[in-house]
Amino acid sequence: MYWFRRDLRLADLPGLRATTDAAALLPVWVDEARWHQTDRWGIEPLGPHRARFQADAVADLDRSLRALGSRLWAQAGDPVALIAALVKAASIDVVVTQAEVAPYEQDDVAALRRAGVNVLTVAPTSLFDLSDLPFKPAAVPTVFTPFRHAVEGERTPVHPPMAAPRSLPPLPDAAGLPEPVLPAAASEGGDDPRSSFPYARAGWTGAARDALAHVQRYFAGPLPRQYKATRNGLSGTGFSTKFSPWLATGAISPRQIHAELLAHEAREGASDGSRWIVFELLWREHFRLLHHRFGRKLYRGRGLTDQPSPGHNPQGFARWQTGRTGVPLVDAAMRELAATGFMSNRLRQLVASYLIHDLGGDWRAGAAWFEHLLVDHDVHSNHGNWLYISGRGTDPRGGRRFNPEKQAREHDPDGAFVRMWSGR
Ligand SMILES: Cc1cc2nc3c(=O)[nH]c(=O)nc-3n(C[C@H](O)[C@H](O)[C@H](O)COP(=O)(O)OP(=O)(O)OC[C@H]3O[C@@H](n4cnc5c(N)ncnc54)[C@H](O)[C@@H]3O)c2cc1C
């Protein structure tokens, strides 16, 4: 069995390549029950935007597998129980899956192993291979800049991506297996004309083919050279790369993006913009690697510090969620998030800071709301950034408060963004 998790693609997937000599292969994906159960904040992890985007990614993966004579055995429910049952029903000798370094995903693998299932985890294709790093993953520098200096100083390689397999083993005998059920894609949403990531529009869906086409189109045009100057923009499809939703589902790998970036630099020369895109991908890499060092500590209210756990402000939180704090730029950003599933990095920083430092809210509640709504939710980047802004993570300055008035003056000087989302 190959169990797809956050790697909804066929290219650059060493674990899948490792299965191509098997006598039979069952490709599996699970719509996990926990994504639909409310958490301690009363929030369902998988909201409508990502559900749609992910459903499109899964449907595309199924099509790509069918083109190779296979198909995706999509199931819905508790992944541990479902995988264990499939293993038994199809007499599967090994389950191969990407090693996701995050608590729930690690717990699932541990539970399967306890149940006697033979699970082989393969390191995820990130920018760097763990074995190439100039430090042990568990000793990754805590602060971003020393991390960046270490990998840049040692010229840690980014390997070229692997091609997708040209053929796959046949499916095992399906007699006795529950029928595969692809997730239903909601038919509404994703096409708000104001959206910075219109995921229901042709070319912007969760499909791996859209991911690669988007990245290639991006690097073929003028935007990479402008990226450093535009990246703090608030609205529009072009001010930043918009790679994040596809990276989050794994419809594309960082190495595939890096290869397209190198091809762009070979054609047009490196620019401040192209170099800054790599810089941002290093942030993503750092937040992932921190899990090797700190694991579950990153999810505690106090994070990596000895500070008391943050308080929760339910009324303030409700006003923040619904864009009714009375601070125009914060409210506009929160309405954009709810309506479209996307928000610029600058505004993510501002609204996170506002919840934590102005409303006295718990950063974990904010992270849970982002998880529900963001089309690009990624547990490492989301929790990492929230913890960072709260001052309980790896910010050497001990947290950041963003002044809403100053941010509005600098980034929305004519009030266009606030007007766009004010409903007036
Ligand atoms: C509170 C908060 C929560 C966030 N939650 C998420 C999340 O759930 N998923 C997510 O992918 N990003 C998250 N980010 C990081 C960042 O806002 C998004 O990656 C970025 O806005 C996505 O748009 P883009 O692809 O156009 O980014 P670009 O500016 O084009 O950057 C290129 C790529 O670099 C990476 N990157 C850029 N900035 C960051 C960053 N600060 N941290 C980590 N990686 C970064 C992303 O992979 C991104 O796709 C969060 C930031 C904050 C402040």
The ligand as an ORCA input file, in Angstrom:
! r2SCAN-3c Opt
* xyz 0 1
  C      -0.012     33.766     11.611
  C       0.486     33.156     10.321
  C      -0.009     31.927      9.900
  C       0.470     31.342      8.716
  N      -0.049     30.129      8.313
  C       0.446     29.537      7.196
  C      -0.056     28.279      6.760
  O      -0.930     27.668      7.386
  N       0.456     27.742      5.619
  C       1.450     28.375      4.906
  O       1.880     27.844      3.883
  N       1.950     29.548      5.312
  C       1.480     30.156      6.414
  N       1.984     31.373      6.798
  C       3.144     31.933      6.080
  C       2.823     32.877      4.906
  O       1.900     33.847      5.307
  C       2.285     32.123      3.691
  O       3.149     31.050      3.363
  C       2.196     33.024      2.464
  O       1.410     34.153      2.741
  C       1.606     32.236      1.313
  O       1.495     33.003      0.153
  P       2.529     32.815     -1.034
  O       2.673     31.387     -1.406
  O       2.117     33.738     -2.115
  O       3.872     33.298     -0.325
  P       5.208     33.917     -0.932
  O       5.438     35.229     -0.290
  O       5.188     33.893     -2.391
  O       6.345     32.939     -0.394
  C       6.786     31.794     -1.140
  C       6.675     30.573     -0.261
  O       7.546     30.714      0.857
  C       6.945     30.138      2.014
  N       6.748     31.176      3.036
  C       6.613     32.502      2.853
  N       6.489     33.137      4.035
  C       6.528     32.185      4.981
  C       6.454     32.207      6.400
  N       6.316     33.341      7.106
  N       6.501     31.031      7.056
  C       6.645     29.861      6.392
  N       6.737     29.788      5.051
  C       6.685     30.930      4.357
  C       5.615     29.566      1.572
  O       5.792     28.204      1.276
  C       5.297     30.358      0.323
  O       4.462     29.657     -0.574
  C       1.488     31.996      7.967
  C       1.967     33.239      8.399
  C       1.465     33.816      9.558
  C       2.004     35.153      9.981
*
